[in-house]
């Protein structure tokens, strides 16, 4: 059985996918399986993947009709056999020692979830920005679990996915956030590694640019509420105030990023959802000390300001008129 499963969802990534897969094939840590899920690509991605699979017996190529990244990742999770697992998107790539560093750190610290830094690069590989986590202390400093709220650049014990039956919900955008929220709340052994060996390629169709607003995208309404309910059942093992702050940040991002340009009905739907979620599950959200503007929480000031403004809008019910004024 492999020690590590690397899951790579691919959809029309012909410009990037060979570099992505070869970066995994060339890892200095060799005891891994490479699960590549072709999500119904219509470009040359499939042909490239078949050629690469002939070169390396560790590659397990799975194909499906186009169902989206969530279903592709789920197929990869169902097929994974490693003790650990990690995700690499089909247009990104990883440094040669990335898996080795993550594996040995996770083994040394007995982590259930390890959070690694990452590097933004352009299509030519030029470094745009590095994001490197600094500290994680359970119940004291849990900010990095919410600051890097993606599943890529994370390294998991596979058993926690199976123990809790966690999978991605199809048909919604922001599919990483509920999953990240769940594990940040229930994993008792979380650590961060100050290494930025995951390379996120920024290009016009990358995830960071592909969000099209509420007119086209369905936010993770159902997945987020199901996650909150599941955490209530399982129990929050870490800081309740950090967990609540994570929820506030997710909702604030949804509000400020997706309301502009949305229709009046979509705005009302999102605002109603936000108010209901907070009133139902977090009735004292406005008292969260981590959400204060001048708290010692290690978040960038602009993020603190956004969360604080969001809390005030919801608390005063100014969220409805504010949304209608946002163009």
N, C-alpha and C positions, 0 to 999 in steps of 0.2 A: 504494500500500500504506500502511496506517495505521502510524504510529510506535508506538502503544501499543494493546494489546488489554486490555480490562477484562472479566474473566470473573465473572459473577454467577450462582451457583446459587440457585434459588428453590424452596421447598417450603412451601406453606400459610403464606405470609407476608403475607396480605392487609392486615394492620394496618400493615405497615412498608415493603412493597416499592415503593410509589410514591415515597416519600421517598428510598429507596435509589437507585432508578434515576434520579430527577430530580437527585440530587446528582452523579451521573456526567454526565448530560446537560448540566448547568450548569457544567462545569469551565472554568476560564480557559484551559486547554490543550485545543485543539479537535481535534487530529489523532489521533483515536482511534476505535476500533470498540468497541461495547458488545455483548458476547456474553452474552445472558441465556438460561439453560437452565432451563426449567420442568420440574421433576422430578415430573411427574404430580400437580400440586396438585389438591385436591378442593374448595378454597374459591374465592374470587373472584380469586385471584392471576393466573390465566391471562387472565381478561377484562381486568384492569388492564394487564397486559403487552401485550396486543394493541392496546389503545388508545394506550399510550405508543409502541409501535413505529410507529404511523401518524404520530406527531408528529415522529419523528427518524429519518432514513434511516440513521444510524450504528448503530441497534439491529438486531442479528441475533437473532431469537427462535427458539430451538430447543426442541422439546418431546419428552419421552420418558415412558414409563411409569415409575412410581416405582421407582427403583433405588438411591436414596441419594445423598448429597452427593459421594461419591467418583466415581461414574459421571457425575454431572452436571458436575463439574469436568473430568473426562477428555474429555467431549464438547466442552467449551469449549476445552480445549487442542488438540484435534484440528482445531477450526475456526479457531483464532487465526492471524492473519497479521502481527501487529505485530512490530517489532524488539524491543519490550519487552512484558512482560505483568505484570498484577497481578490480585489477586482481591479482591472485595468480597462479603461474605455478604448474602443477600437481606433480612436484618432490620437491617443496619447502614447507615451512610452515611459520606460523606467530605466534607471541607471544600472550598470552591471552588477553592483553589489547590493541592490535594493532588497531583494528577498533574503539574502544572507544576513544583512543587518537586522531586518525585522524578525526573522526566525530566532536568531541567537538572543536578541533582547527579550523577545516573548518567552523563550525557554528560561532565561535567567531570572526573569521577574514573575514568571507564572501568570501571565496576563490572560484575560479573556478577550480584551479588546485593546489593541495598540494603535495609537494615533500618530501618524508620521506627517512631517511637513511636505510641501510640494513647491514646484517651481513653475511659474507661468512662462511660456516661451511662445515665440511667433512661429510661423510655418518654416522659417529657415533655421530654427533652433536658437535664435537670439534670446537671451534671458530678459524678461520683462519685469519680473518681480519674484522674490522668494518669500514664502510664508513658512516660518519655522516655529513650532510650538516650544514654549519655554518651561512650563511647569504644570503639573497636575497633582493635586493633593486631595484625596477624598474628603468631602465635607468642608474643605477649606478653599481649595483652588480647583474648581472643576470647569473653568471657562473654556478650555480648549476642546472639550467635548461638544460644545455648541458653536465655537468659532470655526471649526472644520467639520461641518455637518454633511459630509458626503461619505459614500461607502468606499470610493477609491481613496487611496492613501491611508486606508485602515487595514489592520491585520487581525483576523478573528480566530478564536478557537471554533472550529466548525460545530462542535457539539452544542454551543449555545443557540445556534440557528435551529437545530433540530429539537432541543429541549423545549424551546418556546414556540416552535412552529412558525417562525418568522419568514415571510415572503413579501415580495413587492406587489403592490396593487396595480393592476393594469388600468390604463385609460386616464390616468391623472398625471399632471406634471408635478415636479418637486418630489418625486417618489423616494428620494434619498432621505428627506427630512424626517418622516415618521419613523423610519428604521433607525436612524441615528439617535433620535429622541428616545426610543425604546431602550436601546443598548446602553445609552448614557445613564439611564435611570436604574436599570436592573443589574448591570455588571458590577460586581464588587471588586474586581481586579482590573482596573484601567490604568494605562500608563501612556506617556508620550515619549517620542523619540525625536531629538533635535537634528533631524536629517531631512533634506528636501530632495530625495531621490526620485520622486514621482514627477514627471514632466507633463503638465497640462498644456496642450497646444491650443492657443487661441486663433480661431479662424472664423470666417463669416457664418458657418453652419455649426460651430461648436455649441455645447450646451449653454455656455454663459451668454451666447448671443442669440440662441434659438427661441428664447421665450417670447411669445408673440402677443401676450396680454389676454385678458378674460374673453375677448371676442372669439378666440380660437382654442385657448388652453383651459383645461379643467383642473382646478387646484385640488390638492389632496384632502378634500373635505372628509370623505368617508375614512380614508386611511388614518388621518390624524386623530379623528374621534375614536376609532377602533383602538388605536395605540394607547390613547389616554385611558380608555376603559380597561385595556389589558394591564396597564401599569397599576391601576387601582386594584385589580385582582391579584396580580403577582406581588405587588408591594414595591415601593420605591426604596432601593437599597442605598442610595446616595443622598446628597443634599436636596431636600425638598425645595428650598429657595432657588437653587440652581436649575432644578427641573422645571419649576414654574417660569423662571427667566427664559429657559429654552423655548417653552411654549409661547411666551410673549414675543420673543424675537421672531419665531416662525410666522406668527400672525401679523406682526408689524411688517415683515418683509412682504408678505402677501398683500397687505394693504397698500403700502407705499409704492411697490413695484408694479402691481397689476391694476390698481384703480384708474390711473391716468389712461384715457382713451377708451375705457370700458363703457358699455351702455348703461343707462339708468337702472334697468332691471338687474344687470350683473352686479352693479355697485351695491344695490339694495340686498341682493343675495349674500354677497361677501360680508357686508356690515352686519347683517342679521346673524350670520353664522358666527362671526367673531364674538358678538355680544352674548349669544347663547352659550358658546363654549366656555367663555370666561365666567359668566354668571352661574353656570351649572357645575363646572368642575373646579373652578378656582375663584370662589366668591370673595376672597380677600386679596386678589391679585394686586390691587393698588397699594397694599401695605408691604409689598415685597422690598426688602432693604437692598437687594441686589439690583433692583431696577431704578434706584435713585441716581440722579444725574451726577452727583459727586460722591458716589460710593467708591469703595476701593476695588470694585470688580474690575478685572483686567480685560476690559473691552475698549476698543478705540472710542474716542470721545463722540464721534459722529454716530456710532451705533448706540451708545448710551443715550444720546439726545433723541434719536429716532424712537427708541423704546419708551423713553419718558414722555415724549409728545404723544405717542400712541396710547399709552396708559391714560393720560389726561383726556384725550378725545373719547375713549371708551367710557371712562368713569363719568364724564359729564354728558354723555350721549351726543357729543359734538361730532362723532364719527360720521353720522349720516349727512349733515350739511357740508362737512369738510369733503366727503367723498364726492358729493354733487358738484362742488366747486373745482375739483381737480380735473383738468382737461387732458 
